Amino acid sequence: MYSTENKKIHYFYNGVFYTRKLNDFVDDILFEKLYGGAGLLKKVSTISKKLNYRFSSSMISENSINSWVDSGWIINHRLNVCILNLKKLNHTSPSEYENIEIKKLELKDIEYLIKLDHKIFDDYWKNSSASFEETMKSCNNNYLFKSKTKNELNGYAILGETRRFTYLQRIGIIKSFQGNGLGENLLNSVIQFSLNKKFINIKLNTQNDNVSALNLYKKKDFEISPRKLVIMKTS
């Protein structure tokens, strides 16, 4: 009922929410609340215990977790919000990006991106087809950056854009290729592309304990917002 491949909407007397399985590697069920308060959260927590399900929420503000905690949910992951103000950066225009191919993200890209994605991220964070499709729907335009070594894909990034504001939806390098500057090169291409497009800023989220990623973003002049995000789960 809840662990469907694609999002399914549920209407309870005390709220409305989406669910779907997170991916094929963990048992978590994504819970995305559309409407409802503590009553709904308590109901879903009860369902979790009764059916032995584990619901994992979409990202919410850390300032709004009290009703979740009071309803039996616990913090699963903490995330930092990183913001790069592109207007503060110098604008240069390279004719090409070294070992990076840039294109509009299309549905046909999902098939090979899933295989690449699963070589990059830990199980909880691996994308599903539904995740990619939801990513595409979340912005007006989505740009795919493919990092290559001798024509072999070693990583990718997805930059979503709506009205010149951008969100770095995904970025990563295959673990066996990490430590060679490929991640920084990939991020550089995203930043320079955004400057050339005259976008206003780049926002992204990263795990609170991902020190290497945070250090790279700070090096590239991203500011760490005081506003934190969390992912909750039923205990």
Residue pairs with C-beta under 8 A, 6 or more apart in sequence:
1 8
2 8
2 10
2 19
2 20
2 29
2 53
2 55
3 19
3 20
3 21
3 29
3 53
4 19
4 20
4 21
5 20
5 21
5 128
5 129
5 130
6 20
6 130
6 133
7 18
7 19
7 20
7 30
7 32
7 130
7 134
8 18
8 19
8 20
9 16
9 17
9 18
9 34
10 16
10 17
10 18
10 19
12 36
12 40
12 43
14 36
14 37
14 39
14 40
14 43
15 33
15 34
15 35
15 36
15 37
15 39
15 40
15 43
16 33
16 34
16 35
16 36
17 31
17 32
17 33
17 34
17 35
17 36
17 40
17 44
18 30
18 31
18 32
18 34
19 29
19 30
19 31
19 32
19 55
20 29
20 30
20 130
21 28
21 29
21 30
21 128
22 28
22 29
22 30
22 56
22 124
22 128
23 123
23 126
23 127
23 128
23 131
24 126
24 128
25 118
25 123
25 124
25 126
26 123
26 124
27 54
28 54
28 55
28 56
28 124
28 233
29 53
29 54
29 55
29 56
30 55
30 56
30 57
30 58
31 44
31 55
31 56
31 57
31 58
32 57
32 58
33 40
33 41
33 57
33 58
37 67
38 67
38 70
38 71
41 67
41 68
41 71
41 72
41 73
42 71
42 72
44 55
44 234
45 71
45 72
45 73
45 234
45 235
46 72
47 53
48 54
48 55
48 234
49 234
53 234
54 233
54 234
55 233
55 234
56 76
56 231
56 232
56 233
57 68
57 73
57 76
57 231
57 232
57 233
58 231
59 79
59 205
59 229
59 230
59 231
60 68
60 229
60 230
60 231
60 232
61 227
61 228
61 229
61 230
62 78
62 227
62 228
62 229
62 230
63 227
65 73
65 75
65 230
65 232
68 232
72 234
72 235
73 232
73 233
73 234
73 235
74 232
74 233
74 234
74 235
75 230
75 231
75 232
75 233
76 230
76 231
76 232
76 233
77 124
77 207
77 208
77 230
77 231
78 207
78 208
78 209
78 228
78 229
78 230
79 205
79 206
79 207
79 208
79 228
79 229
79 230
79 231
80 205
80 206
80 207
80 208
80 214
80 224
80 225
80 228
80 229
81 203
81 204
81 205
81 224
81 225
81 227
81 228
81 229
82 203
82 204
82 205
82 206
82 214
82 217
82 222
82 223
82 224
82 225
83 201
83 202
83 203
83 222
83 223
83 225
84 191
84 201
84 202
84 203
84 217
84 220
84 221
84 222
84 223
85 200
85 201
85 223
86 191
86 194
86 195
86 199
86 200
86 201
86 202
87 200
87 201
88 221
89 191
89 195
89 221
91 195
91 196
92 192
92 195
93 196
94 192
97 145
97 188
97 189
97 192
97 193
98 185
98 189
99 147
99 148
99 149
99 182
99 185
100 145
100 146
100 147
100 148
100 185
100 186
100 189
101 145
101 146
101 148
102 143
102 144
102 145
102 146
102 189
102 193
103 143
103 144
103 146
104 141
104 142
104 143
104 144
105 135
105 136
105 142
105 143
105 144
105 158
107 133
107 136
109 144
110 129
110 132
110 133
112 153
113 127
113 132
113 144
113 156
114 127
114 128
114 129
114 132
116 153
116 155
116 156
116 174
117 126
117 127
117 156
117 170
117 172
118 126
119 174
119 175
120 155
120 172
120 173
120 174
120 175
121 127
121 172
127 135
127 170
135 142
135 158
135 160
135 169
135 170
136 142
138 160
138 167
138 169
139 160
139 161
139 162
139 167
139 169
140 161
140 162
140 163
141 160
141 161
141 162
142 158
142 159
142 160
142 161
142 169
143 158
143 159
143 160
143 161
143 193
144 156
144 157
144 158
145 156
145 157
145 158
145 159
145 186
145 189
145 190
145 193
146 153
146 155
146 156
147 153
147 154
147 155
147 156
147 157
147 173
147 182
147 185
147 186
148 154
149 177
149 182
154 173
154 174
154 177
154 182
155 171
155 172
155 173
155 174
155 177
155 182
155 183
155 186
156 170
156 171
156 172
156 186
157 168
157 170
157 171
157 172
157 186
157 187
157 189
157 190
158 168
158 169
158 170
158 171
159 166
159 167
159 168
159 169
159 190
159 193
159 194
159 202
160 166
160 167
160 168
160 169
161 167
161 197
161 199
164 197
164 198
164 199
164 200
165 199
165 200
165 201
165 203
166 194
166 199
166 200
166 201
166 202
166 203
167 202
167 203
167 204
168 190
168 202
168 203
168 204
171 183
171 186
171 187
171 190
171 204
172 183
173 182
173 183
173 186
183 216
184 216
184 219
184 220
187 216
187 217
187 220
188 220
190 202
191 202
191 220
194 202
202 222
204 217
204 222
205 229
206 213
206 214
206 217
207 213
208 228
214 224
217 224
218 224
